[in-house]
Amino acid sequence: MRFNSTSGGGEIHSVPVCFAFDGSNFFVHAKRYNAKRWKNIKLNNSVSLELDSYSDDWSKLKGVLILGKAGFLESGHDHEGALRF
């Protein structure tokens, strides 16, 4: 999975991430709040996630692009729930 964000100047930043999904929301963990992707979200919370399924048989390759808005969960009930995934 890749997480894509955009800087204030329009530069795309794409990084691999691990995620959890609760049926409605995707959660991406970060230990460094000064990471470029988090700085970008503060400037522009429009993001995308790329999910791919690889196969040696290229006729079976699959992928989906998810567009959405990102936010931060730093504490509270929702934060604790996200950590359980």
Backbone atoms as SQL, in Angstrom:
CREATE TABLE atoms (id INTEGER PRIMARY KEY, chain TEXT, resi INTEGER, resn TEXT, atom TEXT, x REAL, y REAL, z REAL);
INSERT INTO atoms VALUES
  (1, 'A', 1, 'MET', 'N', 0.847, -1.170, 0.000),
  (2, 'A', 1, 'MET', 'CA', 0.000, 0.000, 0.000),
  (3, 'A', 1, 'MET', 'C', 0.889, 1.229, 0.000),
  (4, 'A', 2, 'ARG', 'N', 0.496, 2.224, -0.732),
  (5, 'A', 2, 'ARG', 'CA', 1.206, 3.498, -0.765),
  (6, 'A', 2, 'ARG', 'C', 0.256, 4.598, -0.326),
  (7, 'A', 3, 'PHE', 'N', 0.803, 5.526, 0.421),
  (8, 'A', 3, 'PHE', 'CA', 0.066, 6.686, 0.915),
  (9, 'A', 3, 'PHE', 'C', 0.607, 7.897, 0.175),
  (10, 'A', 4, 'ASN', 'N', -0.282, 8.653, -0.445),
  (11, 'A', 4, 'ASN', 'CA', 0.133, 9.801, -1.249),
  (12, 'A', 4, 'ASN', 'C', -0.445, 11.087, -0.678),
  (13, 'A', 5, 'SER', 'N', 0.421, 12.070, -0.525),
  (14, 'A', 5, 'SER', 'CA', 0.002, 13.392, -0.067),
  (15, 'A', 5, 'SER', 'C', 0.667, 14.429, -0.971),
  (16, 'A', 6, 'THR', 'N', 0.230, 15.671, -0.826),
  (17, 'A', 6, 'THR', 'CA', 0.755, 16.744, -1.671),
  (18, 'A', 6, 'THR', 'C', 1.218, 17.901, -0.801),
  (19, 'A', 7, 'SER', 'N', 2.395, 18.416, -1.092),
  (20, 'A', 7, 'SER', 'CA', 2.928, 19.557, -0.349),
  (21, 'A', 7, 'SER', 'C', 2.175, 20.826, -0.715),
  (22, 'A', 8, 'GLY', 'N', 2.423, 21.883, 0.017),
  (23, 'A', 8, 'GLY', 'CA', 1.808, 23.176, -0.281),
  (24, 'A', 8, 'GLY', 'C', 2.150, 23.683, -1.669),
  (25, 'A', 9, 'GLY', 'N', 3.307, 23.255, -2.205),
  (26, 'A', 9, 'GLY', 'CA', 3.731, 23.668, -3.536),
  (27, 'A', 9, 'GLY', 'C', 3.271, 22.722, -4.632),
  (28, 'A', 10, 'GLY', 'N', 2.493, 21.696, -4.279),
  (29, 'A', 10, 'GLY', 'CA', 1.963, 20.771, -5.265),
  (30, 'A', 10, 'GLY', 'C', 2.820, 19.544, -5.526),
  (31, 'A', 11, 'GLU', 'N', 3.922, 19.379, -4.787),
  (32, 'A', 11, 'GLU', 'CA', 4.787, 18.216, -4.970),
  (33, 'A', 11, 'GLU', 'C', 4.131, 16.979, -4.351),
  (34, 'A', 12, 'ILE', 'N', 4.030, 15.900, -5.127),
  (35, 'A', 12, 'ILE', 'CA', 3.439, 14.657, -4.625),
  (36, 'A', 12, 'ILE', 'C', 4.481, 13.897, -3.825),
  (37, 'A', 13, 'HIS', 'N', 4.054, 13.401, -2.672),
  (38, 'A', 13, 'HIS', 'CA', 4.913, 12.595, -1.807),
  (39, 'A', 13, 'HIS', 'C', 4.232, 11.242, -1.657),
  (40, 'A', 14, 'SER', 'N', 4.904, 10.166, -2.071),
  (41, 'A', 14, 'SER', 'CA', 4.322, 8.825, -2.058),
  (42, 'A', 14, 'SER', 'C', 5.228, 7.904, -1.266),
  (43, 'A', 15, 'VAL', 'N', 4.671, 7.265, -0.222),
  (44, 'A', 15, 'VAL', 'CA', 5.461, 6.389, 0.633),
  (45, 'A', 15, 'VAL', 'C', 4.688, 5.106, 0.940),
  (46, 'A', 16, 'PRO', 'N', 5.409, 3.989, 1.098),
  (47, 'A', 16, 'PRO', 'CA', 4.733, 2.756, 1.510),
  (48, 'A', 16, 'PRO', 'C', 4.357, 2.846, 2.991),
  (49, 'A', 17, 'VAL', 'N', 3.199, 2.309, 3.342),
  (50, 'A', 17, 'VAL', 'CA', 2.749, 2.313, 4.734),
  (51, 'A', 17, 'VAL', 'C', 2.017, 1.014, 5.031),
  (52, 'A', 18, 'CYS', 'N', 1.923, 0.692, 6.311),
  (53, 'A', 18, 'CYS', 'CA', 1.051, -0.371, 6.794),
  (54, 'A', 18, 'CYS', 'C', -0.230, 0.301, 7.261),
  (55, 'A', 19, 'PHE', 'N', -1.342, -0.406, 7.191),
  (56, 'A', 19, 'PHE', 'CA', -2.609, 0.211, 7.527),
  (57, 'A', 19, 'PHE', 'C', -3.529, -0.771, 8.238),
  (58, 'A', 20, 'ALA', 'N', -4.562, -0.245, 8.837),
  (59, 'A', 20, 'ALA', 'CA', -5.672, -1.021, 9.383),
  (60, 'A', 20, 'ALA', 'C', -6.949, -0.436, 8.789),
  (61, 'A', 21, 'PHE', 'N', -7.971, -1.261, 8.658),
  (62, 'A', 21, 'PHE', 'CA', -9.249, -0.829, 8.092),
  (63, 'A', 21, 'PHE', 'C', -10.366, -1.358, 8.979),
  (64, 'A', 22, 'ASP', 'N', -11.257, -0.479, 9.421),
  (65, 'A', 22, 'ASP', 'CA', -12.348, -0.889, 10.315),
  (66, 'A', 22, 'ASP', 'C', -13.682, -1.076, 9.595),
  (67, 'A', 23, 'GLY', 'N', -13.663, -1.080, 8.282),
  (68, 'A', 23, 'GLY', 'CA', -14.888, -1.197, 7.503),
  (69, 'A', 23, 'GLY', 'C', -15.364, 0.139, 6.972),
  (70, 'A', 24, 'SER', 'N', -14.888, 1.224, 7.572),
  (71, 'A', 24, 'SER', 'CA', -15.245, 2.575, 7.133),
  (72, 'A', 24, 'SER', 'C', -14.036, 3.471, 6.937),
  (73, 'A', 25, 'ASN', 'N', -13.029, 3.299, 7.784),
  (74, 'A', 25, 'ASN', 'CA', -11.865, 4.186, 7.783),
  (75, 'A', 25, 'ASN', 'C', -10.571, 3.386, 7.699),
  (76, 'A', 26, 'PHE', 'N', -9.585, 3.993, 7.047),
  (77, 'A', 26, 'PHE', 'CA', -8.238, 3.451, 7.025),
  (78, 'A', 26, 'PHE', 'C', -7.434, 4.186, 8.092),
  (79, 'A', 27, 'PHE', 'N', -6.572, 3.442, 8.780),
  (80, 'A', 27, 'PHE', 'CA', -5.711, 4.025, 9.803),
  (81, 'A', 27, 'PHE', 'C', -4.264, 3.734, 9.440),
  (82, 'A', 28, 'VAL', 'N', -3.429, 4.772, 9.504),
  (83, 'A', 28, 'VAL', 'CA', -2.002, 4.659, 9.220),
  (84, 'A', 28, 'VAL', 'C', -1.269, 5.183, 10.449),
  (85, 'A', 29, 'HIS', 'N', -0.392, 4.379, 10.995),
  (86, 'A', 29, 'HIS', 'CA', 0.325, 4.751, 12.209),
  (87, 'A', 29, 'HIS', 'C', 1.576, 5.561, 11.877),
  (88, 'A', 30, 'ALA', 'N', 1.918, 6.468, 12.747),
  (89, 'A', 30, 'ALA', 'CA', 3.153, 7.243, 12.580),
  (90, 'A', 30, 'ALA', 'C', 3.797, 7.480, 13.934),
  (91, 'A', 31, 'LYS', 'N', 5.080, 7.242, 14.007),
  (92, 'A', 31, 'LYS', 'CA', 5.823, 7.543, 15.232),
  (93, 'A', 31, 'LYS', 'C', 6.414, 8.939, 15.178),
  (94, 'A', 32, 'ARG', 'N', 6.638, 9.427, 13.961),
  (95, 'A', 32, 'ARG', 'CA', 7.271, 10.743, 13.788),
  (96, 'A', 32, 'ARG', 'C', 6.239, 11.734, 13.262),
  (97, 'A', 33, 'TYR', 'N', 5.851, 12.668, 14.107),
  (98, 'A', 33, 'TYR', 'CA', 4.878, 13.671, 13.695),
  (99, 'A', 33, 'TYR', 'C', 5.499, 14.752, 12.807),
  (100, 'A', 34, 'ASN', 'N', 6.814, 14.722, 12.643),
  (101, 'A', 34, 'ASN', 'CA', 7.453, 15.677, 11.743),
  (102, 'A', 34, 'ASN', 'C', 7.735, 15.068, 10.373),
  (103, 'A', 35, 'ALA', 'N', 7.200, 13.872, 10.133),
  (104, 'A', 35, 'ALA', 'CA', 7.377, 13.225, 8.828),
  (105, 'A', 35, 'ALA', 'C', 6.736, 14.084, 7.742),
  (106, 'A', 36, 'LYS', 'N', 7.295, 14.012, 6.555),
  (107, 'A', 36, 'LYS', 'CA', 6.822, 14.849, 5.459),
  (108, 'A', 36, 'LYS', 'C', 5.336, 14.641, 5.167),
  (109, 'A', 37, 'ARG', 'N', 4.861, 13.393, 5.216),
  (110, 'A', 37, 'ARG', 'CA', 3.448, 13.153, 4.904),
  (111, 'A', 37, 'ARG', 'C', 2.532, 13.844, 5.891),
  (112, 'A', 38, 'TRP', 'N', 2.937, 13.935, 7.153),
  (113, 'A', 38, 'TRP', 'CA', 2.085, 14.585, 8.161),
  (114, 'A', 38, 'TRP', 'C', 2.141, 16.098, 8.009),
  (115, 'A', 39, 'LYS', 'N', 3.292, 16.623, 7.635),
  (116, 'A', 39, 'LYS', 'CA', 3.379, 18.065, 7.347),
  (117, 'A', 39, 'LYS', 'C', 2.487, 18.407, 6.158),
  (118, 'A', 40, 'ASN', 'N', 2.505, 17.536, 5.135),
  (119, 'A', 40, 'ASN', 'CA', 1.659, 17.767, 3.968),
  (120, 'A', 40, 'ASN', 'C', 0.184, 17.766, 4.333),
  (121, 'A', 41, 'ILE', 'N', -0.251, 16.842, 5.171),
  (122, 'A', 41, 'ILE', 'CA', -1.663, 16.748, 5.563),
  (123, 'A', 41, 'ILE', 'C', -2.105, 18.018, 6.271),
  (124, 'A', 42, 'LYS', 'N', -1.221, 18.600, 7.054),
  (125, 'A', 42, 'LYS', 'CA', -1.568, 19.853, 7.735),
  (126, 'A', 42, 'LYS', 'C', -1.815, 20.973, 6.735),
  (127, 'A', 43, 'LEU', 'N', -1.140, 20.919, 5.576),
  (128, 'A', 43, 'LEU', 'CA', -1.310, 21.931, 4.534),
  (129, 'A', 43, 'LEU', 'C', -2.467, 21.603, 3.594),
  (130, 'A', 44, 'ASN', 'N', -2.654, 20.314, 3.318),
  (131, 'A', 44, 'ASN', 'CA', -3.663, 19.866, 2.351),
  (132, 'A', 44, 'ASN', 'C', -4.071, 18.449, 2.747),
  (133, 'A', 45, 'ASN', 'N', -5.272, 18.284, 3.294),
  (134, 'A', 45, 'ASN', 'CA', -5.658, 16.974, 3.805),
  (135, 'A', 45, 'ASN', 'C', -6.235, 16.032, 2.747),
  (136, 'A', 46, 'SER', 'N', -6.189, 16.408, 1.473),
  (137, 'A', 46, 'SER', 'CA', -6.587, 15.496, 0.398),
  (138, 'A', 46, 'SER', 'C', -5.458, 14.502, 0.168),
  (139, 'A', 47, 'VAL', 'N', -5.777, 13.213, 0.276),
  (140, 'A', 47, 'VAL', 'CA', -4.775, 12.162, 0.143),
  (141, 'A', 47, 'VAL', 'C', -5.322, 11.032, -0.717),
  (142, 'A', 48, 'SER', 'N', -4.447, 10.107, -1.060),
  (143, 'A', 48, 'SER', 'CA', -4.890, 8.894, -1.734),
  (144, 'A', 48, 'SER', 'C', -4.117, 7.701, -1.191),
  (145, 'A', 49, 'LEU', 'N', -4.740, 6.546, -1.290),
  (146, 'A', 49, 'LEU', 'CA', -4.135, 5.278, -0.926),
  (147, 'A', 49, 'LEU', 'C', -4.170, 4.394, -2.159),
  (148, 'A', 50, 'GLU', 'N', -3.059, 3.744, -2.440),
  (149, 'A', 50, 'GLU', 'CA', -2.992, 2.799, -3.553),
  (150, 'A', 50, 'GLU', 'C', -2.843, 1.397, -2.971),
  (151, 'A', 51, 'LEU', 'N', -3.784, 0.526, -3.290),
  (152, 'A', 51, 'LEU', 'CA', -3.735, -0.863, -2.841),
  (153, 'A', 51, 'LEU', 'C', -3.560, -1.741, -4.066),
  (154, 'A', 52, 'ASP', 'N', -2.535, -2.585, -4.054),
  (155, 'A', 52, 'ASP', 'CA', -2.247, -3.457, -5.186),
  (156, 'A', 52, 'ASP', 'C', -2.171, -4.905, -4.727),
  (157, 'A', 53, 'SER', 'N', -2.573, -5.801, -5.593),
  (158, 'A', 53, 'SER', 'CA', -2.436, -7.235, -5.380),
  (159, 'A', 53, 'SER', 'C', -1.558, -7.775, -6.500),
  (160, 'A', 54, 'TYR', 'N', -0.394, -8.270, -6.142),
  (161, 'A', 54, 'TYR', 'CA', 0.570, -8.729, -7.147),
  (162, 'A', 54, 'TYR', 'C', 0.372, -10.208, -7.464),
  (163, 'A', 55, 'SER', 'N', 0.657, -10.551, -8.687),
  (164, 'A', 55, 'SER', 'CA', 0.683, -11.936, -9.138),
  (165, 'A', 55, 'SER', 'C', 1.767, -12.053, -10.198),
  (166, 'A', 56, 'ASP', 'N', 2.451, -13.194, -10.220),
  (167, 'A', 56, 'ASP', 'CA', 3.418, -13.426, -11.294),
  (168, 'A', 56, 'ASP', 'C', 2.724, -13.481, -12.648),
  (169, 'A', 57, 'ASP', 'N', 1.446, -13.853, -12.636),
  (170, 'A', 57, 'ASP', 'CA', 0.618, -13.831, -13.837),
  (171, 'A', 57, 'ASP', 'C', 0.044, -12.424, -13.959),
  (172, 'A', 58, 'TRP', 'N', 0.628, -11.616, -14.820),
  (173, 'A', 58, 'TRP', 'CA', 0.241, -10.206, -14.915),
  (174, 'A', 58, 'TRP', 'C', -1.206, -10.005, -15.345),
  (175, 'A', 59, 'SER', 'N', -1.841, -11.014, -15.906),
  (176, 'A', 59, 'SER', 'CA', -3.254, -10.877, -16.259),
  (177, 'A', 59, 'SER', 'C', -4.131, -10.873, -15.010),
  (178, 'A', 60, 'LYS', 'N', -3.546, -11.225, -13.850),
  (179, 'A', 60, 'LYS', 'CA', -4.289, -11.264, -12.582),
  (180, 'A', 60, 'LYS', 'C', -3.954, -10.098, -11.666),
  (181, 'A', 61, 'LEU', 'N', -3.152, -9.144, -12.137),
  (182, 'A', 61, 'LEU', 'CA', -2.827, -7.977, -11.320),
  (183, 'A', 61, 'LEU', 'C', -4.097, -7.180, -11.037),
  (184, 'A', 62, 'LYS', 'N', -4.207, -6.683, -9.810),
  (185, 'A', 62, 'LYS', 'CA', -5.366, -5.895, -9.418),
  (186, 'A', 62, 'LYS', 'C', -4.892, -4.713, -8.593),
  (187, 'A', 63, 'GLY', 'N', -5.675, -3.662, -8.620),
  (188, 'A', 63, 'GLY', 'CA', -5.349, -2.499, -7.806),
  (189, 'A', 63, 'GLY', 'C', -6.541, -1.576, -7.678),
  (190, 'A', 64, 'VAL', 'N', -6.499, -0.752, -6.657),
  (191, 'A', 64, 'VAL', 'CA', -7.552, 0.230, -6.444),
  (192, 'A', 64, 'VAL', 'C', -6.908, 1.507, -5.907),
  (193, 'A', 65, 'LEU', 'N', -7.430, 2.622, -6.325),
  (194, 'A', 65, 'LEU', 'CA', -6.982, 3.927, -5.834),
  (195, 'A', 65, 'LEU', 'C', -8.121, 4.524, -5.026),
  (196, 'A', 66, 'ILE', 'N', -7.851, 4.875, -3.786),
  (197, 'A', 66, 'ILE', 'CA', -8.855, 5.435, -2.883),
  (198, 'A', 66, 'ILE', 'C', -8.510, 6.891, -2.619),
  (199, 'A', 67, 'LEU', 'N', -9.426, 7.783, -2.899),
  (200, 'A', 67, 'LEU', 'CA', -9.241, 9.215, -2.653),
  (201, 'A', 67, 'LEU', 'C', -10.012, 9.600, -1.405),
  (202, 'A', 68, 'GLY', 'N', -9.424, 10.453, -0.567),
  (203, 'A', 68, 'GLY', 'CA', -10.118, 10.851, 0.648),
  (204, 'A', 68, 'GLY', 'C', -9.454, 12.015, 1.345),
  (205, 'A', 69, 'LYS', 'N', -9.937, 12.255, 2.544),
  (206, 'A', 69, 'LYS', 'CA', -9.419, 13.318, 3.408),
  (207, 'A', 69, 'LYS', 'C', -8.784, 12.673, 4.632),
  (208, 'A', 70, 'ALA', 'N', -7.641, 13.172, 5.033),
  (209, 'A', 70, 'ALA', 'CA', -6.919, 12.638, 6.180),
  (210, 'A', 70, 'ALA', 'C', -7.092, 13.543, 7.386),
  (211, 'A', 71, 'GLY', 'N', -7.025, 12.944, 8.551),
  (212, 'A', 71, 'GLY', 'CA', -7.063, 13.673, 9.806),
  (213, 'A', 71, 'GLY', 'C', -6.159, 12.969, 10.803),
  (214, 'A', 72, 'PHE', 'N', -6.036, 13.540, 11.967),
  (215, 'A', 72, 'PHE', 'CA', -5.144, 13.013, 12.996),
  (216, 'A', 72, 'PHE', 'C', -5.937, 12.525, 14.192),
  (217, 'A', 73, 'LEU', 'N', -5.555, 11.373, 14.718),
  (218, 'A', 73, 'LEU', 'CA', -6.077, 10.857, 15.986),
  (219, 'A', 73, 'LEU', 'C', -4.887, 10.768, 16.933),
  (220, 'A', 74, 'GLU', 'N', -4.785, 11.705, 17.852),
  (221, 'A', 74, 'GLU', 'CA', -3.624, 11.720, 18.752),
  (222, 'A', 74, 'GLU', 'C', -3.960, 11.226, 20.146),
  (223, 'A', 75, 'SER', 'N', -5.229, 11.207, 20.496),
  (224, 'A', 75, 'SER', 'CA', -5.648, 10.726, 21.809),
  (225, 'A', 75, 'SER', 'C', -7.161, 10.508, 21.779),
  (226, 'A', 76, 'GLY', 'N', -7.677, 9.980, 22.875),
  (227, 'A', 76, 'GLY', 'CA', -9.115, 9.811, 22.999),
  (228, 'A', 76, 'GLY', 'C', -9.616, 8.446, 22.570),
  (229, 'A', 77, 'HIS', 'N', -10.929, 8.287, 22.612),
  (230, 'A', 77, 'HIS', 'CA', -11.584, 7.011, 22.341),
  (231, 'A', 77, 'HIS', 'C', -11.283, 6.500, 20.926),
  (232, 'A', 78, 'ASP', 'N', -11.407, 7.352, 19.923),
  (233, 'A', 78, 'ASP', 'CA', -11.150, 6.935, 18.540),
  (234, 'A', 78, 'ASP', 'C', -9.703, 6.506, 18.339),
  (235, 'A', 79, 'HIS', 'N', -8.771, 7.212, 18.984),
  (236, 'A', 79, 'HIS', 'CA', -7.352, 6.868, 18.902),
  (237, 'A', 79, 'HIS', 'C', -7.109, 5.488, 19.505),
  (238, 'A', 80, 'GLU', 'N', -7.665, 5.241, 20.666),
  (239, 'A', 80, 'GLU', 'CA', -7.496, 3.949, 21.328),
  (240, 'A', 80, 'GLU', 'C', -8.102, 2.831, 20.495),
  (241, 'A', 81, 'GLY', 'N', -9.256, 3.073, 19.902),
  (242, 'A', 81, 'GLY', 'CA', -9.885, 2.076, 19.047),
  (243, 'A', 81, 'GLY', 'C', -9.050, 1.765, 17.817),
  (244, 'A', 82, 'ALA', 'N', -8.463, 2.771, 17.221),
  (245, 'A', 82, 'ALA', 'CA', -7.635, 2.568, 16.025),
  (246, 'A', 82, 'ALA', 'C', -6.403, 1.726, 16.352),
  (247, 'A', 83, 'LEU', 'N', -5.853, 1.884, 17.542),
  (248, 'A', 83, 'LEU', 'CA', -4.660, 1.121, 17.926),
  (249, 'A', 83, 'LEU', 'C', -4.945, -0.365, 18.097),
  (250, 'A', 84, 'ARG', 'N', -6.214, -0.740, 18.264),
  (251, 'A', 84, 'ARG', 'CA', -6.562, -2.149, 18.442),
  (252, 'A', 84, 'ARG', 'C', -6.576, -2.909, 17.120),
  (253, 'A', 85, 'PHE', 'N', -6.564, -2.216, 16.001),
  (254, 'A', 85, 'PHE', 'CA', -6.612, -2.906, 14.705),
  (255, 'A', 85, 'PHE', 'C', -5.280, -3.451, 14.314);
